[in-house]
């Protein structure tokens, strides 16, 4: 009958006192592990660990960026400069016109 139980994977307790002692030791070890984990979960990590984690995240995100090619950068920079100059001309003309209108009114 013992062979049948061990073949099924059941544990046959030969010495109940030793088994209880082992269970108690395992329980104490698990309690210590859970106490450590609970302590870590409740408290925040240190300042330098958080800063280091942020820097690491920044570098990992920068690796994922698809950087434009140099010709695309030059082309888009040229478009920005042209648009800014166009607005500069329009606003300067508008300002000059309003200034002349005020000079006519206050003469």
MDAnalysis code that builds the backbone (N, CA, C; Angstrom):
import MDAnalysis as mda
import numpy as np

u = mda.Universe.empty(321, n_residues=107, atom_resindex=np.repeat(np.arange(107), 3), trajectory=True)
u.add_TopologyAttr("name", ["N", "CA", "C"] * 107)
u.add_TopologyAttr("resid", np.arange(1, 108))
u.add_TopologyAttr("resname", ["UNK", "UNK", "UNK", "UNK", "UNK", "UNK", "UNK", "UNK", "UNK", "UNK", "UNK", "UNK", "UNK", "UNK", "UNK", "UNK", "UNK", "UNK", "UNK", "UNK", "UNK", "UNK", "UNK", "UNK", "UNK", "UNK", "UNK", "UNK", "UNK", "UNK", "UNK", "UNK", "UNK", "UNK", "UNK", "UNK", "UNK", "UNK", "UNK", "UNK", "UNK", "UNK", "UNK", "UNK", "UNK", "UNK", "UNK", "UNK", "UNK", "UNK", "UNK", "UNK", "UNK", "UNK", "UNK", "UNK", "UNK", "UNK", "UNK", "UNK", "UNK", "UNK", "UNK", "UNK", "UNK", "UNK", "UNK", "UNK", "UNK", "UNK", "UNK", "UNK", "UNK", "UNK", "UNK", "UNK", "UNK", "UNK", "UNK", "UNK", "UNK", "UNK", "UNK", "UNK", "UNK", "UNK", "UNK", "UNK", "UNK", "UNK", "UNK", "UNK", "UNK", "UNK", "UNK", "UNK", "UNK", "UNK", "UNK", "UNK", "UNK", "UNK", "UNK", "UNK", "UNK", "UNK", "UNK"])
u.atoms.positions = np.array([
    [0.816, -1.181, 0.000],
    [0.000, 0.000, 0.000],
    [0.866, 1.253, 0.000],
    [2.015, 1.219, 0.680],
    [2.904, 2.368, 0.698],
    [3.440, 2.664, -0.694],
    [3.763, 1.622, -1.426],
    [4.264, 1.819, -2.776],
    [3.217, 2.464, -3.668],
    [1.957, 2.082, -3.468],
    [0.885, 2.639, -4.276],
    [0.747, 4.142, -4.024],
    [0.839, 4.569, -2.751],
    [0.729, 5.998, -2.432],
    [1.910, 6.777, -2.979],
    [3.107, 6.239, -2.834],
    [4.275, 6.975, -3.325],
    [4.277, 7.025, -4.850],
    [3.714, 6.032, -5.511],
    [3.639, 6.050, -6.962],
    [2.663, 7.124, -7.439],
    [1.647, 7.416, -6.614],
    [0.681, 8.440, -6.975],
    [1.205, 9.841, -6.667],
    [2.297, 9.938, -5.974],
    [2.877, 11.229, -5.665],
    [2.453, 11.763, -4.316],
    [1.762, 10.961, -3.518],
    [1.363, 11.406, -2.185],
    [2.552, 11.332, -1.254],
    [2.590, 12.241, -0.302],
    [3.678, 12.277, 0.664],
    [3.346, 11.361, 1.816],
    [4.269, 10.488, 2.121],
    [4.079, 9.579, 3.243],
    [4.919, 10.108, 4.380],
    [4.284, 10.510, 5.444],
    [4.964, 11.106, 6.585],
    [5.477, 10.012, 7.491],
    [6.814, 9.902, 7.601],
    [7.376, 8.870, 8.457],
    [7.509, 9.346, 9.890],
    [7.814, 10.649, 10.071],
    [7.972, 11.191, 11.415],
    [7.195, 12.505, 11.497],
    [6.031, 12.507, 12.139],
    [5.198, 13.708, 12.180],
    [5.865, 14.885, 12.892],
    [6.686, 14.641, 13.885],
    [7.339, 15.721, 14.622],
    [8.320, 16.462, 13.713],
    [9.082, 15.719, 12.913],
    [10.024, 16.348, 11.989],
    [9.286, 17.124, 10.900],
    [8.195, 16.570, 10.424],
    [7.421, 17.244, 9.387],
    [6.860, 18.564, 9.897],
    [6.373, 18.560, 11.124],
    [5.840, 19.797, 11.711],
    [6.954, 20.826, 11.890],
    [8.117, 20.370, 12.316],
    [9.252, 21.267, 12.498],
    [9.659, 21.888, 11.162],
    [9.706, 21.083, 10.093],
    [10.066, 21.582, 8.764],
    [9.030, 22.589, 8.255],
    [7.746, 22.268, 8.499],
    [6.694, 23.188, 8.081],
    [6.802, 24.528, 8.813],
    [7.132, 24.458, 10.091],
    [7.280, 25.676, 10.888],
    [8.449, 26.515, 10.363],
    [9.570, 25.871, 10.047],
    [10.726, 26.579, 9.508],
    [10.404, 27.209, 8.157],
    [9.717, 26.474, 7.295],
    [9.330, 27.015, 5.994],
    [8.401, 28.221, 6.156],
    [7.487, 28.120, 7.103],
    [6.561, 29.223, 7.338],
    [7.324, 30.467, 7.805],
    [8.302, 30.284, 8.699],
    [9.104, 31.413, 9.186],
    [9.897, 32.047, 8.038],
    [10.463, 31.219, 7.165],
    [11.213, 31.746, 6.029],
    [10.302, 32.538, 5.089],
    [9.121, 31.996, 4.823],
    [8.166, 32.705, 3.961],
    [7.722, 34.017, 4.592],
    [7.500, 34.002, 5.911],
    [7.094, 35.228, 6.599],
    [8.174, 36.300, 6.485],
    [9.441, 35.892, 6.596],
    [10.542, 36.848, 6.451],
    [10.580, 37.418, 5.041],
    [10.388, 36.556, 4.039],
    [10.392, 37.021, 2.657],
    [9.264, 38.014, 2.414],
    [8.070, 37.685, 2.902],
    [6.926, 38.575, 2.696],
    [7.109, 39.884, 3.446],
    [7.744, 39.836, 4.607],
    [7.992, 41.066, 5.365],
    [8.948, 41.972, 4.597],
    [9.990, 41.390, 4.000],
    [10.926, 42.184, 3.200],
    [10.210, 42.805, 2.003],
    [9.414, 41.996, 1.296],
    [8.704, 42.497, 0.124],
    [7.705, 43.574, 0.497],
    [7.012, 43.398, 1.614],
    [6.040, 44.402, 2.041],
    [6.744, 45.701, 2.402],
    [7.906, 45.588, 3.015],
    [8.668, 46.783, 3.373],
    [9.100, 47.529, 2.115],
    [9.541, 46.811, 1.095],
    [9.970, 47.440, -0.149],
    [8.799, 48.073, -0.882],
    [7.637, 47.442, -0.871],
    [6.488, 47.955, -1.598],
    [5.945, 49.227, -0.949],
    [6.005, 49.311, 0.357],
    [5.451, 50.473, 1.051],
    [6.315, 51.708, 0.875],
    [7.624, 51.554, 0.868],
    [8.528, 52.687, 0.754],
    [8.917, 52.947, -0.690],
    [9.188, 54.227, -0.989],
    [9.660, 54.570, -2.330],
    [11.145, 54.258, -2.429],
    [11.628, 53.987, -3.640],
    [13.077, 53.806, -3.790],
    [13.793, 55.132, -3.541],
    [15.066, 55.059, -3.289],
    [15.839, 56.248, -2.978],
    [15.882, 57.246, -4.122],
    [16.265, 58.460, -3.807],
    [16.306, 59.551, -4.777],
    [17.216, 59.217, -5.953],
    [18.410, 58.730, -5.658],
    [19.366, 58.448, -6.720],
    [18.909, 57.281, -7.596],
    [18.209, 56.309, -7.009],
    [17.682, 55.205, -7.807],
    [16.602, 55.708, -8.756],
    [15.751, 56.627, -8.263],
    [14.695, 57.170, -9.122],
    [15.284, 58.004, -10.249],
    [16.301, 58.820, -9.935],
    [16.949, 59.639, -10.964],
    [17.626, 58.735, -11.991],
    [18.323, 57.715, -11.512],
    [18.982, 56.776, -12.420],
    [17.982, 56.065, -13.312],
    [16.833, 55.691, -12.759],
    [15.799, 55.022, -13.552],
    [15.252, 55.967, -14.618],
    [15.060, 57.232, -14.260],
    [14.559, 58.216, -15.233],
    [15.558, 58.398, -16.375],
    [16.834, 58.530, -16.042],
    [17.860, 58.713, -17.071],
    [17.912, 57.492, -17.984],
    [17.806, 56.322, -17.393],
    [17.806, 55.087, -18.183],
    [16.592, 55.057, -19.114],
    [15.426, 55.484, -18.620],
    [14.222, 55.540, -19.455],
    [14.385, 56.521, -20.606],
    [15.012, 57.660, -20.322],
    [15.214, 58.667, -21.373],
    [16.082, 58.093, -22.492],
    [17.174, 57.459, -22.130],
    [18.064, 56.896, -23.148],
    [17.381, 55.764, -23.923],
    [16.570, 54.962, -23.237],
    [15.887, 53.886, -23.961],
    [14.849, 54.457, -24.927],
    [14.190, 55.562, -24.558],
    [13.234, 56.196, -25.469],
    [13.957, 56.857, -26.642],
    [15.122, 57.439, -26.396],
    [15.875, 58.063, -27.483],
    [16.338, 57.038, -28.518],
    [16.546, 55.815, -28.091],
    [16.928, 54.766, -29.040],
    [15.770, 54.408, -29.964],
    [14.532, 54.634, -29.490],
    [13.355, 54.292, -30.283],
    [12.970, 55.384, -31.279],
    [13.542, 56.561, -31.148],
    [13.184, 57.691, -32.003],
    [13.653, 57.433, -33.425],
    [12.787, 57.740, -34.394],
    [13.222, 57.648, -35.789],
    [13.686, 59.048, -36.205],
    [14.982, 59.212, -36.294],
    [15.562, 60.515, -36.581],
    [15.450, 60.814, -38.077],
    [15.130, 62.081, -38.429],
    [15.040, 62.428, -39.855],
    [16.435, 62.494, -40.475],
    [16.451, 62.358, -41.789],
    [17.731, 62.458, -42.490],
    [18.127, 63.933, -42.594],
    [19.397, 64.173, -42.894],
    [19.892, 65.555, -42.973],
    [19.192, 66.370, -44.058],
    [18.963, 65.818, -45.251],
    [18.248, 66.611, -46.265],
    [16.834, 67.014, -45.825],
    [16.141, 66.127, -45.111],
    [14.809, 66.480, -44.614],
    [14.887, 67.623, -43.609],
    [15.890, 67.583, -42.752],
    [16.061, 68.644, -41.751],
    [16.323, 69.976, -42.436],
    [17.195, 69.981, -43.427],
    [17.517, 71.221, -44.149],
    [16.280, 71.759, -44.854],
    [15.516, 70.878, -45.498],
    [14.324, 71.297, -46.227],
    [13.282, 71.900, -45.277],
    [13.031, 71.245, -44.157],
    [12.023, 71.738, -43.213],
    [12.489, 73.022, -42.524],
    [13.790, 73.143, -42.283],
    [14.319, 74.380, -41.708],
    [14.135, 75.532, -42.692],
    [14.368, 75.269, -43.965],
    [14.157, 76.289, -44.995],
    [12.702, 76.736, -45.053],
    [11.773, 75.789, -44.936],
    [10.346, 76.130, -44.946],
    [10.009, 77.025, -43.760],
    [10.536, 76.707, -42.600],
    [10.276, 77.514, -41.397],
    [10.816, 78.933, -41.582],
    [12.021, 79.063, -42.099],
    [12.621, 80.392, -42.296],
    [11.795, 81.209, -43.291],
    [11.336, 80.594, -44.378],
    [10.527, 81.304, -45.369],
    [9.210, 81.771, -44.756],
    [8.550, 80.938, -44.003],
    [7.277, 81.309, -43.371],
    [7.483, 82.437, -42.375],
    [8.539, 82.374, -41.576],
    [8.821, 83.436, -40.600],
    [9.088, 84.750, -41.320],
    [9.868, 84.722, -42.386],
    [10.144, 85.950, -43.148],
    [8.870, 86.517, -43.784],
    [7.996, 85.637, -44.278],
    [6.738, 86.101, -44.875],
    [5.885, 86.807, -43.824],
    [5.758, 86.222, -42.648],
    [4.995, 86.871, -41.575],
    [5.666, 88.171, -41.133],
    [6.986, 88.205, -41.130],
    [7.712, 89.422, -40.773],
    [7.356, 90.556, -41.731],
    [7.319, 90.261, -43.020],
    [6.983, 91.277, -44.020],
    [5.541, 91.749, -43.837],
    [4.622, 90.830, -43.652],
    [3.207, 91.190, -43.508],
    [2.986, 92.035, -42.258],
    [3.538, 91.621, -41.142],
    [3.331, 92.360, -39.885],
    [4.018, 93.720, -39.941],
    [5.208, 93.788, -40.526],
    [5.902, 95.076, -40.660],
    [5.095, 96.030, -41.539],
    [4.551, 95.534, -42.644],
    [3.733, 96.377, -43.529],
    [2.478, 96.855, -42.803],
    [1.839, 95.972, -42.068],
    [0.636, 96.329, -41.312],
    [0.955, 97.379, -40.255],
    [2.076, 97.202, -39.551],
    [2.501, 98.154, -38.527],
    [2.823, 99.522, -39.150],
    [3.516, 99.521, -40.258],
    [3.855, 100.771, -40.932],
    [2.588, 101.504, -41.396],
    [1.643, 100.757, -41.960],
    [0.385, 101.347, -42.415],
    [-0.399, 101.956, -41.271],
    [-0.503, 101.251, -40.157],
    [-1.223, 101.794, -38.997],
    [-0.499, 103.011, -38.421],
    [0.818, 102.981, -38.424],
    [1.594, 104.148, -37.952],
    [1.331, 105.372, -38.810],
    [1.309, 105.186, -40.134],
    [1.020, 106.300, -41.037],
    [-0.402, 106.825, -40.836],
    [-1.346, 105.938, -40.585],
    [-2.730, 106.334, -40.337],
    [-2.828, 107.166, -39.060],
    [-2.123, 106.770, -38.027],
    [-2.121, 107.543, -36.781],
    [-1.483, 108.916, -36.989],
    [-0.412, 108.978, -37.766],
    [0.227, 110.281, -38.047],
    [-0.749, 111.211, -38.780],
    [-1.559, 110.685, -39.679],
    [-2.550, 111.494, -40.383],
    [-3.644, 112.001, -39.430],
    [-4.039, 111.169, -38.506],
    [-5.107, 111.542, -37.577],
    [-4.658, 112.599, -36.558],
    [-3.432, 112.546, -36.096],
    [-2.971, 113.448, -35.032],
    [-2.229, 114.655, -35.551],
    [-2.176, 114.939, -36.830],
    [-1.499, 116.138, -37.339],
    [-2.378, 117.317, -37.253],
])
